Amino acid sequence: MKKIQSHILLYIFEMIILAVGFILILNIDFTFWTQFFILTCLLLFYVFLGLIRHTRDHDISYKVVIEYVSIALIIALLFVFINVSRI
């Protein structure tokens, strides 16, 4: 619980940025490539912020990096597979 309290502003900032990005992707009629670019920027932000947090806490490992990158890739691939007809 102490770690959550010490990172609460970081989590709030991350959730706001991700929510705004996903709202843009879902509600504005962008082309597929514009949506994919926005999603890629959001996912890079997610990975970067997660790795910074773990580096500050000195608990970063190879497994943590693989986890963040894997989650980002799964989300990107799901987006592509769902929108394959728009490519």
Phi and psi in radians as a Rosetta constraint file:
Dihedral C 1 N 2 CA 2 C 2 CIRCULARHARMONIC -1.120 0.35
Dihedral N 2 CA 2 C 2 N 3 CIRCULARHARMONIC -0.665 0.35
Dihedral C 2 N 3 CA 3 C 3 CIRCULARHARMONIC -1.152 0.35
Dihedral N 3 CA 3 C 3 N 4 CIRCULARHARMONIC -0.659 0.35
Dihedral C 3 N 4 CA 4 C 4 CIRCULARHARMONIC -1.119 0.35
Dihedral N 4 CA 4 C 4 N 5 CIRCULARHARMONIC -0.753 0.35
Dihedral C 4 N 5 CA 5 C 5 CIRCULARHARMONIC -1.148 0.35
Dihedral N 5 CA 5 C 5 N 6 CIRCULARHARMONIC -0.616 0.35
Dihedral C 5 N 6 CA 6 C 6 CIRCULARHARMONIC -1.311 0.35
Dihedral N 6 CA 6 C 6 N 7 CIRCULARHARMONIC -0.300 0.35
Dihedral C 6 N 7 CA 7 C 7 CIRCULARHARMONIC -2.013 0.35
Dihedral N 7 CA 7 C 7 N 8 CIRCULARHARMONIC 0.260 0.35
Dihedral C 7 N 8 CA 8 C 8 CIRCULARHARMONIC -1.048 0.35
Dihedral N 8 CA 8 C 8 N 9 CIRCULARHARMONIC -0.704 0.35
Dihedral C 8 N 9 CA 9 C 9 CIRCULARHARMONIC -1.164 0.35
Dihedral N 9 CA 9 C 9 N 10 CIRCULARHARMONIC -0.659 0.35
Dihedral C 9 N 10 CA 10 C 10 CIRCULARHARMONIC -1.112 0.35
Dihedral N 10 CA 10 C 10 N 11 CIRCULARHARMONIC -0.752 0.35
Dihedral C 10 N 11 CA 11 C 11 CIRCULARHARMONIC -1.139 0.35
Dihedral N 11 CA 11 C 11 N 12 CIRCULARHARMONIC -0.738 0.35
Dihedral C 11 N 12 CA 12 C 12 CIRCULARHARMONIC -1.097 0.35
Dihedral N 12 CA 12 C 12 N 13 CIRCULARHARMONIC -0.792 0.35
Dihedral C 12 N 13 CA 13 C 13 CIRCULARHARMONIC -1.042 0.35
Dihedral N 13 CA 13 C 13 N 14 CIRCULARHARMONIC -0.785 0.35
Dihedral C 13 N 14 CA 14 C 14 CIRCULARHARMONIC -1.108 0.35
Dihedral N 14 CA 14 C 14 N 15 CIRCULARHARMONIC -0.770 0.35
Dihedral C 14 N 15 CA 15 C 15 CIRCULARHARMONIC -1.136 0.35
Dihedral N 15 CA 15 C 15 N 16 CIRCULARHARMONIC -0.676 0.35
Dihedral C 15 N 16 CA 16 C 16 CIRCULARHARMONIC -1.128 0.35
Dihedral N 16 CA 16 C 16 N 17 CIRCULARHARMONIC -0.822 0.35
Dihedral C 16 N 17 CA 17 C 17 CIRCULARHARMONIC -1.100 0.35
Dihedral N 17 CA 17 C 17 N 18 CIRCULARHARMONIC -0.801 0.35
Dihedral C 17 N 18 CA 18 C 18 CIRCULARHARMONIC -1.138 0.35
Dihedral N 18 CA 18 C 18 N 19 CIRCULARHARMONIC -0.708 0.35
Dihedral C 18 N 19 CA 19 C 19 CIRCULARHARMONIC -1.120 0.35
Dihedral N 19 CA 19 C 19 N 20 CIRCULARHARMONIC -0.780 0.35
Dihedral C 19 N 20 CA 20 C 20 CIRCULARHARMONIC -1.083 0.35
Dihedral N 20 CA 20 C 20 N 21 CIRCULARHARMONIC -0.744 0.35
Dihedral C 20 N 21 CA 21 C 21 CIRCULARHARMONIC -1.108 0.35
Dihedral N 21 CA 21 C 21 N 22 CIRCULARHARMONIC -0.792 0.35
Dihedral C 21 N 22 CA 22 C 22 CIRCULARHARMONIC -1.190 0.35
Dihedral N 22 CA 22 C 22 N 23 CIRCULARHARMONIC -0.593 0.35
Dihedral C 22 N 23 CA 23 C 23 CIRCULARHARMONIC -1.130 0.35
Dihedral N 23 CA 23 C 23 N 24 CIRCULARHARMONIC -0.717 0.35
Dihedral C 23 N 24 CA 24 C 24 CIRCULARHARMONIC -1.053 0.35
Dihedral N 24 CA 24 C 24 N 25 CIRCULARHARMONIC -0.805 0.35
Dihedral C 24 N 25 CA 25 C 25 CIRCULARHARMONIC -1.108 0.35
Dihedral N 25 CA 25 C 25 N 26 CIRCULARHARMONIC -0.724 0.35
Dihedral C 25 N 26 CA 26 C 26 CIRCULARHARMONIC -1.410 0.35
Dihedral N 26 CA 26 C 26 N 27 CIRCULARHARMONIC -0.554 0.35
Dihedral C 26 N 27 CA 27 C 27 CIRCULARHARMONIC -1.833 0.35
Dihedral N 27 CA 27 C 27 N 28 CIRCULARHARMONIC -0.291 0.35
Dihedral C 27 N 28 CA 28 C 28 CIRCULARHARMONIC -1.880 0.35
Dihedral N 28 CA 28 C 28 N 29 CIRCULARHARMONIC 2.397 0.35
Dihedral C 28 N 29 CA 29 C 29 CIRCULARHARMONIC -1.443 0.35
Dihedral N 29 CA 29 C 29 N 30 CIRCULARHARMONIC 1.323 0.35
Dihedral C 29 N 30 CA 30 C 30 CIRCULARHARMONIC -1.540 0.35
Dihedral N 30 CA 30 C 30 N 31 CIRCULARHARMONIC 2.865 0.35
Dihedral C 30 N 31 CA 31 C 31 CIRCULARHARMONIC -1.217 0.35
Dihedral N 31 CA 31 C 31 N 32 CIRCULARHARMONIC 2.884 0.35
Dihedral C 31 N 32 CA 32 C 32 CIRCULARHARMONIC -1.003 0.35
Dihedral N 32 CA 32 C 32 N 33 CIRCULARHARMONIC -0.781 0.35
Dihedral C 32 N 33 CA 33 C 33 CIRCULARHARMONIC -1.202 0.35
Dihedral N 33 CA 33 C 33 N 34 CIRCULARHARMONIC -0.577 0.35
Dihedral C 33 N 34 CA 34 C 34 CIRCULARHARMONIC -1.177 0.35
Dihedral N 34 CA 34 C 34 N 35 CIRCULARHARMONIC -0.748 0.35
Dihedral C 34 N 35 CA 35 C 35 CIRCULARHARMONIC -1.111 0.35
Dihedral N 35 CA 35 C 35 N 36 CIRCULARHARMONIC -0.715 0.35
Dihedral C 35 N 36 CA 36 C 36 CIRCULARHARMONIC -1.135 0.35
Dihedral N 36 CA 36 C 36 N 37 CIRCULARHARMONIC -0.660 0.35
Dihedral C 36 N 37 CA 37 C 37 CIRCULARHARMONIC -1.122 0.35
Dihedral N 37 CA 37 C 37 N 38 CIRCULARHARMONIC -0.781 0.35
Dihedral C 37 N 38 CA 38 C 38 CIRCULARHARMONIC -1.077 0.35
Dihedral N 38 CA 38 C 38 N 39 CIRCULARHARMONIC -0.783 0.35
Dihedral C 38 N 39 CA 39 C 39 CIRCULARHARMONIC -1.089 0.35
Dihedral N 39 CA 39 C 39 N 40 CIRCULARHARMONIC -0.733 0.35
Dihedral C 39 N 40 CA 40 C 40 CIRCULARHARMONIC -1.088 0.35
Dihedral N 40 CA 40 C 40 N 41 CIRCULARHARMONIC -0.741 0.35
Dihedral C 40 N 41 CA 41 C 41 CIRCULARHARMONIC -1.097 0.35
Dihedral N 41 CA 41 C 41 N 42 CIRCULARHARMONIC -0.737 0.35
Dihedral C 41 N 42 CA 42 C 42 CIRCULARHARMONIC -1.094 0.35
Dihedral N 42 CA 42 C 42 N 43 CIRCULARHARMONIC -0.756 0.35
Dihedral C 42 N 43 CA 43 C 43 CIRCULARHARMONIC -1.215 0.35
Dihedral N 43 CA 43 C 43 N 44 CIRCULARHARMONIC -0.646 0.35
Dihedral C 43 N 44 CA 44 C 44 CIRCULARHARMONIC -1.122 0.35
Dihedral N 44 CA 44 C 44 N 45 CIRCULARHARMONIC -0.688 0.35
Dihedral C 44 N 45 CA 45 C 45 CIRCULARHARMONIC -1.074 0.35
Dihedral N 45 CA 45 C 45 N 46 CIRCULARHARMONIC -0.771 0.35
Dihedral C 45 N 46 CA 46 C 46 CIRCULARHARMONIC -1.039 0.35
Dihedral N 46 CA 46 C 46 N 47 CIRCULARHARMONIC -0.836 0.35
Dihedral C 46 N 47 CA 47 C 47 CIRCULARHARMONIC -1.132 0.35
Dihedral N 47 CA 47 C 47 N 48 CIRCULARHARMONIC -0.823 0.35
Dihedral C 47 N 48 CA 48 C 48 CIRCULARHARMONIC -1.058 0.35
Dihedral N 48 CA 48 C 48 N 49 CIRCULARHARMONIC -0.809 0.35
Dihedral C 48 N 49 CA 49 C 49 CIRCULARHARMONIC -1.162 0.35
Dihedral N 49 CA 49 C 49 N 50 CIRCULARHARMONIC -0.686 0.35
Dihedral C 49 N 50 CA 50 C 50 CIRCULARHARMONIC -1.125 0.35
Dihedral N 50 CA 50 C 50 N 51 CIRCULARHARMONIC -0.735 0.35
Dihedral C 50 N 51 CA 51 C 51 CIRCULARHARMONIC -1.204 0.35
Dihedral N 51 CA 51 C 51 N 52 CIRCULARHARMONIC -0.615 0.35
Dihedral C 51 N 52 CA 52 C 52 CIRCULARHARMONIC -1.118 0.35
Dihedral N 52 CA 52 C 52 N 53 CIRCULARHARMONIC -0.766 0.35
Dihedral C 52 N 53 CA 53 C 53 CIRCULARHARMONIC -1.080 0.35
Dihedral N 53 CA 53 C 53 N 54 CIRCULARHARMONIC -0.786 0.35
Dihedral C 53 N 54 CA 54 C 54 CIRCULARHARMONIC -1.202 0.35
Dihedral N 54 CA 54 C 54 N 55 CIRCULARHARMONIC -0.573 0.35
Dihedral C 54 N 55 CA 55 C 55 CIRCULARHARMONIC -1.164 0.35
Dihedral N 55 CA 55 C 55 N 56 CIRCULARHARMONIC -0.725 0.35
Dihedral C 55 N 56 CA 56 C 56 CIRCULARHARMONIC -1.107 0.35
Dihedral N 56 CA 56 C 56 N 57 CIRCULARHARMONIC -0.608 0.35
Dihedral C 56 N 57 CA 57 C 57 CIRCULARHARMONIC -1.484 0.35
Dihedral N 57 CA 57 C 57 N 58 CIRCULARHARMONIC -0.049 0.35
Dihedral C 57 N 58 CA 58 C 58 CIRCULARHARMONIC 1.042 0.35
Dihedral N 58 CA 58 C 58 N 59 CIRCULARHARMONIC 0.586 0.35
Dihedral C 58 N 59 CA 59 C 59 CIRCULARHARMONIC -2.165 0.35
Dihedral N 59 CA 59 C 59 N 60 CIRCULARHARMONIC 0.468 0.35
Dihedral C 59 N 60 CA 60 C 60 CIRCULARHARMONIC -1.404 0.35
Dihedral N 60 CA 60 C 60 N 61 CIRCULARHARMONIC 2.469 0.35
Dihedral C 60 N 61 CA 61 C 61 CIRCULARHARMONIC -2.552 0.35
Dihedral N 61 CA 61 C 61 N 62 CIRCULARHARMONIC 3.025 0.35
Dihedral C 61 N 62 CA 62 C 62 CIRCULARHARMONIC -1.026 0.35
Dihedral N 62 CA 62 C 62 N 63 CIRCULARHARMONIC -0.683 0.35
Dihedral C 62 N 63 CA 63 C 63 CIRCULARHARMONIC -1.124 0.35
Dihedral N 63 CA 63 C 63 N 64 CIRCULARHARMONIC -0.664 0.35
Dihedral C 63 N 64 CA 64 C 64 CIRCULARHARMONIC -1.135 0.35
Dihedral N 64 CA 64 C 64 N 65 CIRCULARHARMONIC -0.768 0.35
Dihedral C 64 N 65 CA 65 C 65 CIRCULARHARMONIC -1.088 0.35
Dihedral N 65 CA 65 C 65 N 66 CIRCULARHARMONIC -0.807 0.35
Dihedral C 65 N 66 CA 66 C 66 CIRCULARHARMONIC -1.064 0.35
Dihedral N 66 CA 66 C 66 N 67 CIRCULARHARMONIC -0.697 0.35
Dihedral C 66 N 67 CA 67 C 67 CIRCULARHARMONIC -1.094 0.35
Dihedral N 67 CA 67 C 67 N 68 CIRCULARHARMONIC -0.853 0.35
Dihedral C 67 N 68 CA 68 C 68 CIRCULARHARMONIC -1.109 0.35
Dihedral N 68 CA 68 C 68 N 69 CIRCULARHARMONIC -0.764 0.35
Dihedral C 68 N 69 CA 69 C 69 CIRCULARHARMONIC -1.171 0.35
Dihedral N 69 CA 69 C 69 N 70 CIRCULARHARMONIC -0.687 0.35
Dihedral C 69 N 70 CA 70 C 70 CIRCULARHARMONIC -1.109 0.35
Dihedral N 70 CA 70 C 70 N 71 CIRCULARHARMONIC -0.770 0.35
Dihedral C 70 N 71 CA 71 C 71 CIRCULARHARMONIC -1.092 0.35
Dihedral N 71 CA 71 C 71 N 72 CIRCULARHARMONIC -0.746 0.35
Dihedral C 71 N 72 CA 72 C 72 CIRCULARHARMONIC -1.104 0.35
Dihedral N 72 CA 72 C 72 N 73 CIRCULARHARMONIC -0.742 0.35
Dihedral C 72 N 73 CA 73 C 73 CIRCULARHARMONIC -1.161 0.35
Dihedral N 73 CA 73 C 73 N 74 CIRCULARHARMONIC -0.683 0.35
Dihedral C 73 N 74 CA 74 C 74 CIRCULARHARMONIC -1.084 0.35
Dihedral N 74 CA 74 C 74 N 75 CIRCULARHARMONIC -0.770 0.35
Dihedral C 74 N 75 CA 75 C 75 CIRCULARHARMONIC -1.113 0.35
Dihedral N 75 CA 75 C 75 N 76 CIRCULARHARMONIC -0.758 0.35
Dihedral C 75 N 76 CA 76 C 76 CIRCULARHARMONIC -1.113 0.35
Dihedral N 76 CA 76 C 76 N 77 CIRCULARHARMONIC -0.760 0.35
Dihedral C 76 N 77 CA 77 C 77 CIRCULARHARMONIC -1.148 0.35
Dihedral N 77 CA 77 C 77 N 78 CIRCULARHARMONIC -0.691 0.35
Dihedral C 77 N 78 CA 78 C 78 CIRCULARHARMONIC -1.055 0.35
Dihedral N 78 CA 78 C 78 N 79 CIRCULARHARMONIC -0.732 0.35
Dihedral C 78 N 79 CA 79 C 79 CIRCULARHARMONIC -1.070 0.35
Dihedral N 79 CA 79 C 79 N 80 CIRCULARHARMONIC -0.788 0.35
Dihedral C 79 N 80 CA 80 C 80 CIRCULARHARMONIC -1.137 0.35
Dihedral N 80 CA 80 C 80 N 81 CIRCULARHARMONIC -0.795 0.35
Dihedral C 80 N 81 CA 81 C 81 CIRCULARHARMONIC -1.136 0.35
Dihedral N 81 CA 81 C 81 N 82 CIRCULARHARMONIC -0.644 0.35
Dihedral C 81 N 82 CA 82 C 82 CIRCULARHARMONIC -1.192 0.35
Dihedral N 82 CA 82 C 82 N 83 CIRCULARHARMONIC -0.571 0.35
Dihedral C 82 N 83 CA 83 C 83 CIRCULARHARMONIC -1.884 0.35
Dihedral N 83 CA 83 C 83 N 84 CIRCULARHARMONIC 0.408 0.35
Dihedral C 83 N 84 CA 84 C 84 CIRCULARHARMONIC -1.046 0.35
Dihedral N 84 CA 84 C 84 N 85 CIRCULARHARMONIC -0.498 0.35
Dihedral C 84 N 85 CA 85 C 85 CIRCULARHARMONIC -1.262 0.35
Dihedral N 85 CA 85 C 85 N 86 CIRCULARHARMONIC -0.293 0.35
Dihedral C 85 N 86 CA 86 C 86 CIRCULARHARMONIC -1.606 0.35
Dihedral N 86 CA 86 C 86 N 87 CIRCULARHARMONIC -0.150 0.35
